[in-house]
């Protein structure tokens, strides 16, 4: 068993602790408000402690917890934080936990298209300059061009540029979008990560947060499940899917024909309030993991962490 002195966390809102309460109402309800700024330093500190810090301390009370995760991070932003940490602050007694977010967020950062290179052809406020279009494919409604309607009123530039941008989004999402290149990039990144971790004997574990980073096999390459601890060739095995399955188990005794069309609390951005599965009423729930942090950390700790580290 390896002795660790610090646990270092990387990821997006799931690991920052987004959704953890920061206000106690007069009637005793703990509330998180949709309009709260998740990049506020004081709120980040609070969420870090409430989400992962205190829950990890239940298993590793004498270990320092350092959290580099940020709400909305792409994998590339997390890679940047990981690289800086490894160059400047890495210690052999560190344990690194890395949560993969959706690879769709990586689109505009892993590939530079003509519209998001510099100098830019578009106004600096145009969402196309920075926004990962592949991510928004999920929210796109062909007849309404919903993504453009949702984002473009927030900025001001010429009507000609708006018309051009709207038409490009429509054509891109209708005719061009393909996940293949995103899968290729994710697999390339992962193969490097695994080789890097093994070569330097780093205490490192990664996992999917709400979507699979790697889908399917990587040829004959053998993915090490002690490193990629919830990798599954054939189905979504993310931490979010674990929370949904856990809810089905506790609410209904497991998946069955009666739950086929049941929408999980987590899928609706609603979650566990307490062991009796009471639903929060009159409260804004803004994150699918808002009540799931302890359950996720209990699973990770029992499955791998307490077996390998002290």
Helices and strands as residue ranges (DSSP letters): E 6-10, H 13-16, E 23-24, E 30-31, H 41-48, I 49-53, H 54-57, E 64-67, H 75-88, E 94-100, G 103-106, H 107-110, G 114-116, G 127-129, H 133-136, G 137-139, H 146-152, H 159-171, I 172-176, H 180-200, E 204-208, H 239-252, G 257-259, H 293-300, I 301-305, H 306-308
